[in-house]
């Protein structure tokens, strides 16, 4: 078979490979880069983050954030990958996700929260970015079809392409998502946190806290991912509208205030006792 004759066959294979779930309600998108390669890229990005940022050395907090995150993962529409949750010991008001399921949250943001449901709102937002494959879609566009094809089908230089993708991915994380990506992550995050048993009103209170910060958080990623990020007041309005549309809400949704306040006190101890309070 000639190379020209192979083109239609390759195109059909790509279409089959690229039909991927990207959200609730049967949402799908054309994704050329397979999950295995996306995870490899995300692992490389996570290593870079952990080399440049200080991971919180407290297993109690790490396990707690992971437990909340895994509750949301259990009801999300993408469970064919392993999700990793890591707390960063920095006062930045920040949270972000890499392609492939690595989610980072900073203690500066955790200290602003008042209950577990607000934590679920932030984690739900970041998980939604992974489910929607926002990061890998942007990488596809940045790398080009040829590189995406080589990632999909392998080859002698696929590891070099992955290394290039890791570098490109790091730059894209800190340049931010589009308005449409952020709106989708907000909407799906509210859906997932509610499905996981959390009161979605916590998403509203979380956005209200960010609004109160005003211009103080210019470097944080969760609040202001880019110049195109939806204004916080718009996010509050959209969140209220989304919650209203899901009425009546399921019974027995939790905020989880009491235990979260206990964990916040532990954060204070971590700061005053050098990161190693007793369990």
WOTADA-V917192 format. One record per residue. PHI is phi in radians with two decimals (* if undefined). PSI is psi in whole degrees, 0 to 359 (NA if undefined). D_FIRST is the distance of its C-alpha to the first C-alpha in whole Angstrom. Layout:
phi-><PHI | PHI>
psi-><PSI | PSI>
d_first-><D_FIRST | D_FIRST>
//
This chain:
phi-><* | -1.27 | -1.08 | -1.15 | -1.22 | -1.32 | -1.00 | -1.07 | -1.13 | -1.08 | -1.08 | -1.12 | -1.07 | -1.05 | -1.10 | -1.12 | -1.16 | -1.58 | -1.40 | -2.12 | -1.19 | -2.32 | 2.81 | -1.19 | 1.33 | 1.37 | -1.12 | -2.35 | -2.50 | -1.45 | -2.09 | -1.40 | -1.45 | -1.22 | -1.03 | -1.05 | -1.31 | -1.06 | -1.11 | -1.07 | -1.13 | -1.09 | -1.09 | -1.13 | -1.16 | -1.08 | -1.07 | -1.14 | -1.06 | -1.25 | -1.44 | -1.81 | -1.95 | -1.71 | -1.26 | -1.12 | -1.56 | -2.59 | -1.18 | -1.13 | -1.20 | -1.07 | -1.17 | -1.14 | -1.09 | -1.09 | -1.14 | -1.18 | -1.07 | -1.21 | -1.11 | -1.32 | -0.97 | -1.09 | -2.00 | -1.42 | -1.65 | -2.40 | -2.15 | -1.59 | -2.27 | -1.64 | -1.64 | -2.11 | -2.09 | -2.33 | -1.63 | -1.77 | -1.47 | -2.60 | -1.39 | -1.04 | -1.63 | -2.68 | -2.80 | -2.79 | -2.22 | -1.68 | -0.98 | 1.51 | 1.80 | -1.63 | -2.15 | -2.03 | -2.39 | -1.75 | -1.17 | -1.06 | -1.38 | -1.05 | -1.21 | -1.42 | -1.52 | -2.03 | -2.73 | -1.16 | -1.15 | -1.17 | -1.09 | -1.10 | -1.11 | -1.19 | -1.13 | -1.08 | -1.08 | -1.22 | -1.05 | -1.12 | -1.07 | -1.22 | -1.04 | -1.30 | 1.01 | -1.07 | -1.13 | -1.27 | -1.10 | -1.21 | -1.14 | -0.97 | -1.16 | -1.25 | -1.40 | 1.66 | -1.10 | -1.08 | -1.18 | -1.08 | -1.08 | -1.15 | -1.17 | -1.19 | -1.90 | 1.35 | 2.49 | -1.09 | -1.86 | -1.13 | -1.16 | -1.14 | -1.15 | -1.07 | -1.08 | -1.14 | -1.16 | -1.07 | -1.10 | -1.13 | -1.10 | -1.11 | -1.12 | -1.19 | -0.97 | -1.50 | -1.65 | 1.63 | -1.62 | -1.36 | -1.02 | -1.13 | -1.08 | -1.18 | -1.08 | -1.13 | -1.15 | -1.08 | -1.11 | -1.19 | -1.09 | -1.12 | -1.06 | -1.21 | -1.14 | -1.16 | -1.11 | -1.45 | 1.80 | -1.80 | -1.23 | -1.20 | -1.04 | -1.15 | -1.14 | -1.13 | -1.14 | -1.17 | -1.14 | -1.13 | -1.09 | -1.15 | -1.11 | -1.17 | -1.23 | 1.01 | -1.47 | -1.26 | -1.89 | -1.10 | -1.66 | -1.42 | -1.58 | -1.12 | -1.46 | -2.43 | -1.27 | -2.95 | -1.11 | -1.61 | -1.12 | -1.00 | -1.04 | -1.06 | -1.08 | -1.16 | -1.12 | -1.09 | -1.06 | -1.15 | -1.12 | -1.08 | -1.14 | -1.10 | -1.13 | -1.07 | -1.22 | -1.66 | -1.13 | -1.33 | -1.27 | -1.04 | -1.27 | 1.13 | -1.26 | -1.89 | -1.77 | 1.22 | -1.32 | -1.03 | -1.21 | -1.11 | -1.10 | -1.11 | -1.20 | -1.15 | -1.10 | -1.12 | -1.05 | -1.14 | -1.11 | -1.06 | -1.27 | -1.56 | -2.04 | 1.29 | 1.31 | -2.34 | -1.25 | -1.21 | -1.25>
psi-><131 | 163 | 324 | 322 | 335 | 338 | 311 | 323 | 314 | 319 | 317 | 318 | 317 | 318 | 319 | 315 | 329 | 359 | 96 | 143 | 132 | 22 | 176 | 162 | 20 | 19 | 134 | 159 | 160 | 109 | 116 | 325 | 121 | 162 | 323 | 319 | 325 | 317 | 319 | 318 | 315 | 322 | 318 | 321 | 319 | 321 | 319 | 318 | 315 | 342 | 334 | 340 | 160 | 112 | 134 | 123 | 66 | 108 | 333 | 312 | 319 | 317 | 324 | 310 | 320 | 320 | 320 | 316 | 319 | 333 | 322 | 320 | 321 | 340 | 3 | 172 | 10 | 100 | 21 | 6 | 164 | 128 | 138 | 134 | 128 | 132 | 129 | 132 | 80 | 146 | 0 | 146 | 94 | 146 | 144 | 165 | 145 | 162 | 149 | 0 | 17 | 124 | 128 | 138 | 140 | 148 | 338 | 325 | 321 | 324 | 339 | 347 | 155 | 350 | 167 | 329 | 327 | 323 | 317 | 326 | 316 | 313 | 323 | 321 | 313 | 320 | 322 | 326 | 320 | 316 | 315 | 351 | 38 | 318 | 315 | 331 | 318 | 324 | 319 | 314 | 321 | 322 | 329 | 162 | 321 | 314 | 320 | 321 | 315 | 325 | 322 | 321 | 1 | 190 | 171 | 329 | 18 | 327 | 324 | 321 | 320 | 316 | 320 | 322 | 325 | 313 | 316 | 321 | 321 | 318 | 320 | 322 | 314 | 358 | 345 | 165 | 167 | 167 | 315 | 321 | 317 | 318 | 318 | 318 | 322 | 311 | 310 | 326 | 319 | 318 | 314 | 319 | 323 | 317 | 331 | 356 | 13 | 146 | 117 | 348 | 338 | 333 | 321 | 312 | 328 | 315 | 325 | 322 | 318 | 324 | 324 | 334 | 334 | 230 | 6 | 340 | 42 | 338 | 352 | 149 | 322 | 322 | 320 | 83 | 332 | 177 | 339 | 1 | 137 | 140 | 148 | 322 | 324 | 322 | 320 | 313 | 315 | 321 | 316 | 319 | 318 | 317 | 319 | 322 | 340 | 5 | 145 | 143 | 153 | 151 | 161 | 30 | 141 | 155 | 322 | 47 | 314 | 309 | 324 | 321 | 325 | 318 | 328 | 323 | 325 | 323 | 322 | 319 | 322 | 323 | 323 | 340 | 20 | 34 | 9 | 59 | 161 | 149 | NA>
d_first-><0 | 4 | 7 | 8 | 6 | 7 | 10 | 12 | 11 | 12 | 15 | 16 | 16 | 18 | 21 | 21 | 22 | 24 | 26 | 30 | 33 | 35 | 39 | 41 | 41 | 37 | 36 | 32 | 31 | 27 | 27 | 24 | 26 | 26 | 30 | 29 | 29 | 31 | 34 | 33 | 34 | 37 | 38 | 38 | 40 | 42 | 43 | 44 | 46 | 48 | 48 | 50 | 52 | 54 | 53 | 57 | 58 | 59 | 57 | 60 | 58 | 55 | 55 | 56 | 54 | 51 | 53 | 53 | 49 | 48 | 50 | 48 | 45 | 46 | 46 | 43 | 39 | 38 | 38 | 35 | 36 | 40 | 42 | 45 | 48 | 50 | 53 | 54 | 57 | 58 | 60 | 57 | 57 | 53 | 50 | 46 | 43 | 40 | 37 | 36 | 40 | 42 | 45 | 48 | 52 | 55 | 58 | 59 | 58 | 59 | 62 | 62 | 61 | 64 | 62 | 59 | 58 | 58 | 56 | 53 | 53 | 52 | 49 | 48 | 47 | 45 | 44 | 43 | 41 | 39 | 38 | 37 | 35 | 37 | 36 | 33 | 32 | 34 | 32 | 29 | 30 | 32 | 29 | 26 | 23 | 21 | 24 | 24 | 20 | 20 | 23 | 21 | 19 | 21 | 20 | 23 | 25 | 25 | 29 | 29 | 28 | 30 | 33 | 33 | 32 | 36 | 37 | 36 | 37 | 40 | 41 | 40 | 42 | 45 | 44 | 44 | 43 | 43 | 45 | 43 | 42 | 45 | 46 | 44 | 45 | 48 | 48 | 45 | 48 | 51 | 49 | 48 | 51 | 53 | 51 | 52 | 55 | 56 | 59 | 56 | 60 | 59 | 56 | 59 | 61 | 59 | 58 | 61 | 62 | 59 | 61 | 64 | 63 | 62 | 61 | 62 | 58 | 56 | 54 | 54 | 50 | 51 | 53 | 52 | 48 | 48 | 50 | 48 | 49 | 51 | 55 | 56 | 58 | 55 | 54 | 57 | 57 | 54 | 55 | 58 | 56 | 53 | 56 | 58 | 55 | 54 | 58 | 59 | 58 | 58 | 61 | 62 | 60 | 61 | 62 | 63 | 65 | 68 | 65 | 64 | 67 | 67 | 64 | 65 | 68 | 66 | 64 | 68 | 69 | 66 | 67 | 70 | 70 | 67 | 64 | 65 | 67 | 68 | 66>
//
